[in-house]
Structure formats: structure tokens, C-alpha cells
Amino acid sequence: MNQYIIETNKLSKKFGNFIAVDNINLKVPKGEIYGFLGPNGAGKSTTIRMLLGLVRPTNGNVTIFGKPMKECRLEILKKVGSMVEYPSYYGHLTAYENLDLARRILEVDQKEIDRVLEIVKLTDVKNKAVKKFSLGMKQRLGIAQALLGNPELLILDEPTNGLDPSGIHEIRDLICSLPKTQGITVFVSSHILNEIELIANHVGIMKKGKLIFQGTIDELKGKSRTEIRMDVRPAEAALKQLTTKGYTVYQKNGLLNIQDKGINPAHINRELVLNGYDVYQISSQHDTIEDIFLHLTDEKE
């Protein structure tokens, strides 16, 4: 059995002459949280709309649960829950009443309402008018609506947008719990790397419509660059010495920086000292995962 819940093959979307999504091949493993990353305008939302059958691809295809979206759209969507942008609700109705309307449209059992309210921890306020909810509570209600009918796949587009730190923490904990407690695969988009790093097992990174990275969080971290930074005197002479030895060195803020290619800082230190240079400080600096993301998307100065 195919262990990828979502697969796309050369999926593309053009609007006139503008290429919003350019030949992407997504592979979303079953039972995982897949973080879909990229700057605003990278093509994430257009991709999500194609995954949900809301936008027709210009080229390529979408396969979900091993079935083609083009031929099996209704069958697939019965097992998919989604929240795209902000959840829709009637402010004058209670949380329970909003969910009751949704479950009637979906033709699912009324017991589902209490089940999903319990999952998102809104049981205590189920009879409260939604217009009195905080933004975080409204987002959780939107996820509750997406969970009606016990879907196998949940697709969330920027679920923490506009939330304060407390609301972000609530949504993060909720998303993290779903694969473990409900057996749901979660596909979540965001432009905030730190949030995805805390919840996702796998990531895909979009840039100008292209999928420029796809893999596990550990594989993304494996792209970290390391530099050795040194305070050496005299700096100019040391720079020439190291360049002559074949090292890639540049000077910044009075420090020498070597791009590390498996070089041991102790060996560099010994080599400089034996050649008469004074080494006042030496350290290794590793890229954070945010540095890697910014480097990949060309947003770092």
C-alpha cells in the first residue's frame, strides 16, 4: 500500500502569463505532520486550492489516498478536512449551533459535534456565541469544523495567522496531538519557520512557485553551513597565509571567517600559532534552521 497520503506529479498553475506553481512533486507521508513553507506569494495557497479541487491545475495531477483528484474528487474530499485562511462562522450562533449546521451539510452524526469540541477543548464554551470568542478560539472552532466526520487528512492554510503567542501555543499543541490521538495526517502551510520546526516531521519549501526543498526536518538541518571565526593578529597576514593554504577565508568586523569543510578548529589554531600568529579567539558558528530557510529562499542579505 502506498504510504504517501498526498502525491503530486509536475503540478502547475498559470494565471495568464504568471506561473503561480511550477512543476512541483509533493510527497506527504501517512500519519505525519507536513509543514509547507515559503514566503508570502510563493504559491502555497494556490497549491492547497489545487489539492482540495478548488482550483484546476494547468498541468500535472494530484493523487490523494492513492486516487486521482480529477476522477475521484467527491470520494477523496469525504475523507479530507480543511481550513483555508480564516474559518467561516455565524457570530450570533453558538459554537455548537455552528457545528450543527456544518455537520448537517456533511451528513454526519450529531455525536460528532461533542467529539470535535472535546478535541479542540471548546466543550465548556459550546453554548457561547462565537462573536464573543477570541481569535484563537475561533481558529480552534474552525479546526473542529474541519474534523467533523473524522477525516484521514487535515489541510490547514496559515492556521496561526494573526494570533497572539498564547493563541499560537494553543493551535500548535492541538496540531501536534492530532496524528497521535486521532491518526490524522496533517498538511499545514506557514511562512513562519519557527512554528513549523516545532510541529512538523517533514517539510516542503516553496520559492516563486517552485518546490526547492522537500524532506525531513533533520535533512533540512543537514544543509546547515558552518564557519570558523577567529580573532587573529596580524589579521591581514593571517588571511594571506590561510588563503595560500587553500582555505576560503574572508574578513568581517575584524574577524577572519573560514567556510568549514570538515576542518578541525584545533588544527587551524595550531597551524596559525606555529607560524607566529597570535590567536585570541576561535569558535565554530552553525547556521540555525531559520538561517537555512532564509538562505534557500534568498531572503538573507
ROTORPA-601766 format. One record per residue: x, y, z of N, C-alpha, C in turn. Coordinates in steps of 0.05 Angstrom, whole numbers. Layout:
BEGIN
X_Y_Z_X_Y_Z_X_Y_Z
...
//
This chain:
BEGIN
17_-24_0_0_0_0_18_25_0
10_45_-16_25_70_-17_24_85_9
47_92_20_48_105_46_48_136_43
44_146_19_41_175_15_11_182_13
2_199_32_-26_207_31_-31_226_7
-12_245_3_-14_264_-19_11_260_-37
6_259_-63_27_259_-83_18_277_-106
37_293_-115_31_309_-140_53_303_-160
45_305_-185_64_300_-207_65_323_-226
87_338_-225_91_361_-243_67_380_-242
57_384_-217_33_401_-213_40_431_-219
24_443_-236_30_471_-244_4_486_-247
6_513_-242_-17_530_-246_-7_557_-257
-19_565_-279_-13_591_-291_-38_609_-290
-34_634_-285_-55_654_-287_-46_674_-308
-56_670_-333_-46_686_-355_-17_678_-360
1_697_-359_29_692_-363_44_687_-337
30_690_-315_42_686_-288_41_657_-279
65_646_-273_66_618_-264_66_618_-233
43_611_-222_40_611_-192_52_586_-180
49_564_-193_60_538_-184_73_525_-208
99_516_-204_115_507_-227_125_479_-223
111_459_-234_120_432_-235_129_420_-208
112_421_-188_120_411_-162_112_382_-158
129_367_-144_124_338_-138_123_335_-108
100_338_-96_97_335_-67_95_305_-60
106_298_-37_103_271_-25_98_274_5
73_270_13_66_274_41_62_247_55
79_239_73_77_212_85_53_210_103
42_186_104_18_180_121_25_182_150
7_194_166_10_195_195_29_216_205
39_234_187_59_254_195_46_282_194
62_301_205_55_329_202_74_341_181
64_350_159_80_360_137_77_390_137
100_404_141_100_433_140_106_443_112
88_460_102_90_471_75_99_501_78
124_506_72_136_532_79_142_549_54
144_575_59_152_593_38_143_621_44
157_641_33_149_669_37_121_673_25
108_694_34_82_702_23_85_705_-7
66_694_-23_67_696_-52_83_674_-65
92_654_-49_109_633_-61_93_612_-76
66_612_-72_49_592_-86_37_572_-68
39_576_-42_28_556_-23_-2_554_-24
-16_577_-23_-45_576_-23_-56_566_-49
-44_572_-71_-53_562_-97_-50_531_-97
-28_522_-87_-24_493_-85_-45_479_-69
-51_491_-45_-72_480_-28_-99_479_-42
-105_500_-56_-131_500_-70_-132_478_-92
-109_472_-104_-109_450_-123_-112_424_-109
-99_421_-85_-102_396_-70_-131_391_-62
-146_412_-58_-174_410_-49_-194_410_-73
-183_412_-97_-201_412_-120_-215_438_-124
-206_459_-111_-219_486_-114_-208_501_-138
-184_494_-147_-171_506_-170_-162_484_-188
-167_487_-214_-160_466_-233_-131_471_-242
-114_450_-240_-86_454_-249_-84_460_-278
-63_475_-286_-58_479_-314_-45_454_-326
-27_442_-311_-14_417_-318_-9_400_-293
-3_375_-298_3_357_-276_-23_346_-262
-18_331_-241_-41_319_-228_-37_316_-198
-59_312_-184_-59_308_-155_-70_280_-148
-56_266_-131_-65_240_-122_-67_240_-92
-90_234_-81_-94_233_-52_-107_206_-44
-96_194_-24_-104_166_-16_-100_147_-39
-80_153_-56_-75_135_-79_-95_138_-102
-113_158_-101_-133_161_-121_-130_189_-135
-135_190_-160_-132_216_-175_-155_235_-167
-147_260_-161_-167_280_-153_-186_286_-177
-175_285_-201_-191_292_-224_-215_274_-227
-212_247_-223_-233_228_-226_-248_221_-201
-236_226_-178_-248_216_-153_-251_238_-132
-257_263_-141_-257_286_-124_-276_283_-100
-301_276_-105_-320_274_-83_-313_252_-63
-304_229_-73_-296_207_-56_-272_215_-38
-253_229_-50_-230_238_-35_-237_259_-13
-253_279_-21_-259_301_-3_-276_292_21
-290_270_19_-305_260_42_-286_252_65
-261_247_59_-241_239_79_-220_260_84
-226_285_75_-208_308_79_-222_330_94
-209_340_115_-219_364_129_-200_387_122
-210_411_121_-193_434_113_-202_460_126
-182_477_130_-188_504_138_-169_522_122
-180_536_103_-165_554_86_-169_583_94
-147_596_101_-148_623_112_-165_624_137
-184_643_140_-199_646_165_-224_628_164
-231_616_186_-255_598_187_-280_615_183
-300_603_171_-326_616_167_-345_608_190
-360_626_200_-378_620_222_-399_642_223
-421_636_238_-442_656_243_-438_666_272
-431_692_274_-424_703_300_-446_702_321
-471_704_312_-493_705_331_-501_677_341
-491_656_328_-496_629_336_-475_619_355
-482_599_371_-462_587_389_-443_569_374
-422_560_387_-403_541_375_-417_516_367
-435_506_385_-450_481_379_-468_485_355
-481_508_353_-500_512_331_-485_515_305
-462_528_305_-446_530_280_-438_502_271
-429_486_289_-420_459_282_-444_442_273
-467_446_285_-491_431_277_-498_437_248
-496_462_240_-501_469_212_-482_455_193
-457_455_201_-436_442_184_-440_412_182
-447_400_204_-449_371_204_-474_362_188
-495_379_187_-518_372_171_-511_373_141
-495_392_134_-486_394_106_-469_370_99
-452_361_118_-435_338_113_-449_312_117
-473_313_129_-489_289_134_-474_270_152
-464_280_175_-451_263_195_-468_263_220
-462_244_237_-478_240_262_-475_264_281
-496_270_295_-496_293_314_-476_289_336
-470_264_343_-450_259_363_-422_270_356
-418_274_331_-392_285_321_-387_313_334
-408_328_339_-404_355_350_-389_354_376
-399_338_395_-386_337_421_-358_325_419
-355_306_400_-328_294_397_-307_315_388
-314_331_368_-294_350_358_-291_374_378
-312_381_392_-309_402_413_-290_393_435
-291_368_441_-272_357_462_-244_358_452
-239_351_426_-212_351_415_-200_378_416
-215_399_409_-204_427_408_-208_442_434
-219_428_454_-222_439_481_-240_464_482
-263_461_469_-283_482_470_-309_473_482
-309_449_495_-334_438_507_-346_457_527
-330_470_543_-341_488_564_-354_513_553
-348_520_528_-360_545_517_-377_538_492
-387_514_491_-401_506_466_-428_521_463
-439_532_485_-464_547_484_-460_577_484
-435_586_479_-429_614_479_-429_624_450
-439_648_446_-440_660_419_-411_663_408
-407_655_384_-380_656_372_-369_684_370
-386_704_367_-377_732_366_-362_741_391
-366_726_413_-353_732_438_-327_717_442
-320_700_422_-295_684_423_-271_701_417
-248_693_428_-223_705_420_-216_694_392
-196_706_379_-188_697_353_-177_668_354
-163_662_376_-152_635_379_-175_614_382
-196_621_396_-219_604_400_-233_600_373
-235_621_357_-248_619_331_-231_601_313
-205_602_315_-188_585_298_-192_556_307
-194_551_333_-199_524_343_-226_513_334
-246_531_333_-272_524_323_-271_516_294
-255_531_279_-251_525_250_-239_498_246
-220_491_264_-207_464_262_-227_443_270
-244_449_291_-265_430_299_-283_424_275
-290_445_261_-308_441_237_-294_423_216
-268_427_213_-252_411_194_-250_382_203
-253_377_229_-250_350_239_-277_334_239
-299_348_233_-324_334_231_-323_311_211
-334_288_219_-333_265_201_-308_248_203
-290_256_222_-266_240_227_-249_236_202
-239_258_190_-224_256_165_-197_242_169
-186_231_148_-159_219_149_-137_239_144
-144_261_131_-125_282_123_-136_309_131
-120_326_144_-128_353_151_-109_372_138
-120_391_123_-104_411_108_-110_439_121
-89_452_131_-92_477_145_-75_498_131
-86_521_123_-72_542_110_-67_565_129
-43_569_138_-35_590_157_-54_591_182
-55_570_197_-75_569_219_-68_587_243
-43_598_244_-37_615_267_-36_645_259
-44_651_235_-44_679_226_-59_697_245
-46_719_253_-60_739_269_-63_732_299
-53_709_307_-57_701_335_-35_713_353
-42_717_379_-21_725_398_-6_700_407
16_703_422_33_680_430_17_658_443
-3_665_460_-19_645_474_-36_629_454
-48_643_435_-64_630_415_-48_612_397
-24_621_390_-6_605_373_2_579_388
7_582_414_14_558_430_-9_538_431
-33_548_433_-57_530_434_-60_515_408
-58_529_386_-61_516_360_-38_497_355
-14_504_363_9_486_359_5_460_374
-3_462_399_-8_438_415_-30_420_403
-51_434_393_-73_419_381_-64_404_356
-49_417_339_-40_404_314_-21_381_321
-3_385_340_15_363_347_1_339_358
-22_342_370_-36_320_383_-52_303_362
-58_314_339_-77_301_321_-66_274_309
-41_273_299_-32_247_289_-32_225_311
-25_233_336_-22_213_357_-49_204_367
-68_223_372_-93_216_384_-115_209_364
-113_220_340_-135_216_320_-126_200_296
-100_196_293_-89_181_270_-91_197_244
-91_223_246_-95_241_223_-68_251_212
-66_251_186_-43_264_173_-50_293_170
-30_311_177_-35_340_177_-16_353_157
-28_368_139_-13_384_119_-18_413_127
3_427_136_-1_454_147_18_474_133
7_496_123_24_515_109_30_539_128
53_551_124_60_574_141_84_589_127
87_614_134_111_629_126_129_633_150
122_621_173_137_624_198_152_598_204
177_597_198_193_572_201_193_562_229
196_580_249_199_571_276_175_554_286
151_562_276_127_547_284_127_519_271
134_518_246_135_492_232_156_474_244
179_485_252_200_469_264_191_455_289
173_468_304_164_457_329_142_435_326
130_433_302_108_414_300_112_393_278
128_400_257_128_383_233_151_362_234
146_339_221_166_318_217_179_322_189
163_330_170_172_333_142_165_361_133
181_372_115_176_399_105_179_400_75
164_418_62_169_426_35_172_456_34
191_466_19_196_495_19_191_505_-10
174_525_-12_167_537_-38_182_564_-41
189_569_-66_201_595_-73_193_602_-101
178_623_-105_169_633_-131_157_610_-147
139_595_-134_125_574_-148_139_547_-150
164_546_-143_179_521_-145_183_508_-117
183_482_-116_189_467_-92_220_463_-91
233_479_-74_262_480_-74_275_461_-54
258_450_-35_268_430_-16_244_414_-7
249_388_-3_229_370_9_244_348_23
237_344_48_250_323_64_243_325_93
257_311_110_252_312_139_265_338_150
257_344_174_269_367_188_299_362_192
306_337_199_335_331_202_350_335_176
338_327_154_352_331_128_355_361_122
335_377_130_338_406_126_361_417_143
362_407_168_384_416_186_411_408_175
411_386_160_436_376_148_448_395_127
432_415_119_441_435_100_455_459_114
457_456_140_470_478_156_498_482_147
505_508_144_533_515_138_547_522_164
573_516_165_588_521_189_612_539_182
618_558_198_641_575_194_658_575_219
685_576_215_703_581_238_710_610_238
705_623_262_711_651_265_734_655_284
753_673_276_777_676_292_785_705_295
795_711_319_808_737_324_838_731_323
850_738_300_879_732_296_894_758_291
918_760_302_935_784_297_962_774_287
974_788_266_961_808_249_941_795_230
917_806_228_896_794_213_901_792_183
912_814_171_916_814_142_936_792_134
958_790_149_978_770_143_967_742_146
951_738_167_940_711_172_920_704_150
905_724_140_887_718_118_902_709_94
924_722_87_940_714_64_952_686_68
961_680_93_972_654_99_952_632_95
928_636_105_907_615_103_897_612_74
895_634_59_887_633_31_907_617_15
933_622_21_955_607_7_952_577_12
943_570_36_940_542_43_915_529_30
899_545_16_875_534_3_849_538_17
849_552_40_824_557_55_809_580_42
782_578_44_765_600_34_760_619_58
772_642_58_772_660_81_763_688_73
747_700_90_740_728_87_741_742_114
744_768_113_746_784_137_721_801_141
710_800_166_686_815_173_688_824_202
683_850_206_684_861_234_709_854_249
731_854_234_757_848_247_763_819_252
745_801_245_749_772_249_753_759_222
769_737_223_772_720_199_752_698_200
739_693_177_718_672_176_726_652_154
727_626_162_733_605_144_709_588_140
702_583_115_680_564_109_689_536_115
676_524_134_685_498_144_678_475_125
697_460_117_693_437_100_704_413_115
694_409_139_704_387_156_731_394_169
737_419_170_762_428_183_760_428_213
780_418_226_781_418_256_792_445_265
776_461_281_786_487_291_813_485_305
817_462_319_843_458_334_866_458_314
862_445_291_884_444_271_890_471_260
869_488_255_874_515_245_889_531_266
880_529_291_893_543_313_922_536_315
928_510_314_956_501_316_973_511_293
962_510_269_976_520_245_983_549_247
964_565_257_969_594_259_990_600_281
988_587_304_1006_592_326_1035_584_318
1038_561_305_1064_552_297_1077_570_276
1060_586_262_1071_604_242_1074_633_254
1071_635_281_1077_660_294_1054_680_297
1030_670_292_1007_688_295_995_685_323
984_707_333_970_707_359_940_702_355
930_680_366_901_674_363_888_680_390
871_701_390_858_710_415_831_696_419
819_687_397_793_674_399_788_657_374
776_634_378_768_617_356_742_602_363
723_601_344_698_587_350_685_578_324
667_558_327_651_548_305_623_560_307
613_570_285_586_581_284_570_565_264
547_554_273_530_538_256_505_553_248
495_549_224_470_561_215_447_550_232
429_567_240_404_558_252_386_549_229
364_535_236_346_526_215_333_550_201
330_572_215_320_596_203_340_607_183
366_606_189_387_615_170_385_598_145
381_572_148_379_554_125_356_562_108
333_566_121_309_574_106_313_600_91
324_620_104_329_645_91_349_643_68
369_626_72_389_621_51_376_608_27
359_588_31_346_574_9_326_592_-6
313_610_8_293_627_-5_305_655_-13
332_658_-10_345_682_-19_335_707_-6
326_706_19_316_730_33_337_741_52
359_727_55_380_736_73_398_756_58
404_778_71_421_798_58_449_787_55
//
